């Protein structure tokens, strides 16, 4: 119902503008078309952002798993070395 009221008000306003010699309706239609295009583009971009965020999360999980596996393998190769569970390099690294 609100949409019908808006269209009627717009049409009456456009008729009044034409009667005064100021045709604004074509500009309104162009702006509405552009607004619809931008909304569609925005929707597409939001979907893309959602996809990219999902991919980033998956890749971050994969990277963390690879780091954990690397730590485990390094501990197996160097059983006497101190364990660094945080994954940070040892502060007294050889230079």
N, C-alpha and C positions, 0 to 999 in steps of 0.2 A: 504494500500500500504506500509506503514511504517513497519507493521508486516512482510510482505513478504520480505522486504529489510533486516530486522533484522535476519530472519531465514536463508536467503541466505548468509549473512555475517557470521553468526554463523557456517553454514555448511562449507563454504569455509575455515574459520579459523580452524575448526576441521580437515578438510582434510589436511591442511598445517601442523597442529600439529602432525597428524598421520604420515605424510611423514617425519617429523623430528624425529619421534620416541617418541613423547610426547603425548599420547592420553589423552586429557583433556575433551572430549565430555561427557563421563560418569559422571564426576564430575559436569559439568554444568547442566546436566539433573537432577542429584540428588538435586543440589542447587535450580533449578527452581521448582521441585516438593515440596521441603521443603518451598520455598517462597509461593507457592500456598496454602499449608496447613496453614501456618502462617496467610496469608491474610484471609482465611476462618475462622480461629479461632478468628482473630481480628474482623471480621464482626459479628460473634456470640456474642463476648464480648461487642461490641458496642450496639447491640440490647438489651442485658441484662442490661447494664448500663442505657439505655433509659427507660426500663421497671421499674428498681429500682428507678430512679429519679421520674418517674410518681407516683409510689407508695408512695415515701417519701412526695411528694407534697400533695397527697391526705390525707395522715395521718397527716401531719402538719395542713392542713385545718380542719380536724376533731378535732384535739387537740385544736386548737384555738377556734373552735365553742364550744367545751366542757368547756373550760375555761370561755368563755363569759357567757354561761348558768350558770356555777357555781357562777360567780360574781352576776348575776341577782338573783339567788336563795338566796345567802347570804344576798343581800340587802333587799329581801323580809322578810327574817327571822330576820334581825337586822335593822329595818327601821331607828332607831336613830343613827346608826353608820355612820361615814364619809365614803363616797364612794371613792374607789381607782380604777379609770378607767384604770390605766396602768397595773393592775393585779399584781403589786408589793406588797409584804407584808408590813404592817404598820411598820414604823421604831421604834415606841415605843411599841413593842410587850411585853406582860407580860412575866416575867421570873420566 
